[in-house]
């Protein structure tokens, strides 16, 4: 199936017109030509259209003919999604198994994220190239609109342990302000922001800024009730109990996670003694 055919099928499934499907990202006329395979679509425009309609990127790409996936470099978001999954499942072996695809990619962001997430899972930042850390900080701190930049958001979420606490709190405050009404954003955006909020809780729970910590908890809890977001709601509720020293409530959540075989999340949460 071509990209145009897959878009048409998804549009018809959603009951949308071509103009509605284009979502103001590209013109209706241009979109119509794409459906007929008369016009190429940029990778950025494709992702924007999918996100605008909460269409799962991986399942969409899996419908596309393999030679077109390679041509448009559509395998990169799949690898990127698998990296996120490996991180939250505390599974460095998955990152290692993806390394060949990552090395073959021309996507510098993907390579940096893989190194950051491996360092986090192995709790070893000493081997990170200092130029990587510098590049990340320059990228984030040089753009006042970084909260809308997908690359900057990914860098920020993965590099928190390397950032001075002052900069970490300053930037999470900007993020919380930008996404205060998180349900107004597409699912993939909510998932990305919740991942950052969750990382902030993990990185600051031992010495929390009471306002920013609670604001992060509130953000995660107010996201959509969706299977892709449930773990962030659990993380938020757990840390809210943790910082108030509510051991009984923390133990209840841990017991539920254990009984439902959610070992990947169970093993990442700190235990309140």
N, C-alpha and C positions, 0 to 999 in steps of 0.2 A: 504494500500500500504506500502511496506517495503522501507527502505532508499535506497537500491540498485535499486529497481524498479523506485523510484522517480528520482534518479540520471540519470538512463538510459533514462527515458522519457525526462528530461530536456536537456540532452546531445543531443538526437536526434532532439529535437526542435531547438537547437542551431546549428545543423549541424556539430558537432565536433566529432573527433575521440576519442577513449578512452585515448590515450596519451595526446591529447590536453586538454581534460577535467580534467585529473589528474594534469595538469599544473605544473609538477615538484614537487608537494607537496608530493605525494606518487608515487610509481612506477606504470607503466601501468599494469603490471601483477597483482599487489595488487588491483588496481582499478577495473580490470576486474572481480576479485573474489568478490569484494564488490557488483558489479552490479548483480552478480548471487547469492547473499546472502550466499556466501561461506566463507566470511571473514568480521569481524566487522571493523568499521571505528571509529577512535577516534573523540570525539566532536571537538577538535581543528582542525583536518584535514578536517572535514566536513565543518566547518565554513570558513576555508581558501579557500576551493574549491568554495564554494558559492560566497564568496567575490571576488575571482579572475575572476568570470564570471558575476559579477553584478547581481546575482540572489537574489531576495528578500527572506530573511531568514524566515519571518513570513509566507508568502504564501507557501513556500516549506514545512515548518514544518506542516502546516495545512493539507497536503496531507498524512502525515504519520499516521499509525495506532496508536491509543491512548496509547496502552501498550508499544509500542516502544518509543514514545515520553517520557513516564515516565522513561523507562529504560535508555535512553541516556540523560535524564534531558534536553530535548530540549525545554521544556516550559520556561526555564530561559531566553533565548534571547527574547522571546515574552514579558515576564514581563518587561525585561530591556527596550525594545523598547517602551512599554506602559508608563514606567516611564519618558522617554525622552519626549514623547508626552504630558504627564500631565504637565511637567515642562514648556514647551513652550506654552501650552494653559492656563497657570496660574491656574491649576485645582488641588488643594490639595485633593479634594474629591476622585479623581481617585487614587491617591497614597494611601489614606486610604482604598479604596476598594480592593487594591492589597495586603494589609498588611498581610492577612492570608497566601497567597502564598509565600510572602517574608519571613515570619517567619518560614514557613515549609522548606524553602530552606536551603541547606548546603553552599550556596554561600555567603561567608562573604562580598564580594564586593557589592553584590546586597543589602544587609542590610545596609551597610554604605552609599551607594549612596541614598537609600530611605530616610535615616535620613538627609543627606545633602540637598537634594532637598526639603524636607518638611520644613526644617529650612529656606531655601532661600525664598520659597513661603510665609511663615508666617513671614519672616523678624525677626526671633528669633533664634539666635545662642547660647543664654545663657544656654539653656537646653541640648546642645550637650555634651556628655561625653568627657572630656579632653583627654582621652586615644585615642579616635577616631581621633581627630585633630593631635595628636602626631604620630599616626600610618600612617596617610595620608602623612604627611610631610616627615617622614622617608622613606616611600615607594618611593615617587617621587624623593627626593633629594639624595638618596643613589645609584641610578642607572644612569650612564651616558648615557645609551641607552633608557631612559624612553620614548623618543618620538616615539619609536616603540612598546611600551608595552601598550596593550589595557587597562589593569587595571589602570596603571599610568595615562594614558590620561583621563580616566573617572574620576578618583580622582581629577586630576588637574582642569578639567572643572567645577566640582561641588563644589570645595573648595576655589575658588578664593576669596570670601569675607573674608576668614579666614587667607589668606596668607599675610605676610608683602609685601608692594608694591615693594621693591627691588627684592624679590624672584619672585614675579609675573612677573615683567618686564623681569627679567633674563630668566625665563623659556619660556615666550611667544616668546622671541627673538630666542631661540633655536628651538622652534616649527616652527616659520615662515621660518627659514633657511632650516629645514628639508623638509617642504612641499611647498617650493616656487613654484614648478611646480605641483600644486595640481591636475591638470587634468590627470597626469600620473598615478594616484592612482585609485583603484576601488571606485565605488560609495559610498559604506558603509564607507570607509575610509574618503572620502571627506566630507560625512555628519558628521562624528565624529569630524573632524578637524574644519569644519565650525561652529559646535556647540560651540567648545572651543573659536574660534575667536569671535563669537557673544557674548559669556559670557564676554570675555575680554572687548569688547566695552561697554557693559552694566555696567561693574564694574569700568571703568576708564574714562568715558566720561566727568565727572565733573572736573577732573584734568588729562587730557590726556598727555602722552608722544607723542609729535607730530609725530616722526618717526615711533614708534611702532604702534600707533593708525592708521596712514595712511597705514602702511604695512598690518595691519589686515583687513582694509577696502578693500584694493586691493586683498588680498587673497580670501576673500569672493566673491567679484565681478568677480574674474577670474575662479571660480569653474564652473562645467558643468551647462548648462541650463537644469535643470531637475526638475520635480514637487517636489521631496524631498528636493531640495536646494533653491527653490525660496524665502522662507522667510528669509534666510540668506543674499541673495542679497538685499532684501528690507531693512533689518536691516543695512547693510553696507552703502547703499545709504542714508538712513535717518540720520545716525550718521555723515556721511561726510558733509551733509548739516547742521546738528545741530552744530557741532564744528566750522563751518565757519559763524554761525549766519544767515543762509539763511532761514528766517522764512517762506517766501512764498513757497519755495520748500518743506520745512517740512510739511506745511499745506496741500499742494497738495497730498503728500503721505498719510497723515492721512485721507484726504477726500476719496481717492481711497480705502483705507482699510475699511473705514466706508461704502462706497457704495457697496463694495463686501462682506460685513458682516464678515470681518476678525477681530471680536472683541477681540479674544485672543491675537493677536499681537498688535492691536490698543491700548489695555489697558496696555501693558507693556512698550511702548515707552514713554520717557519723553517729555513733552510739552515745546516748546521753547516760552517763553513769550516775 
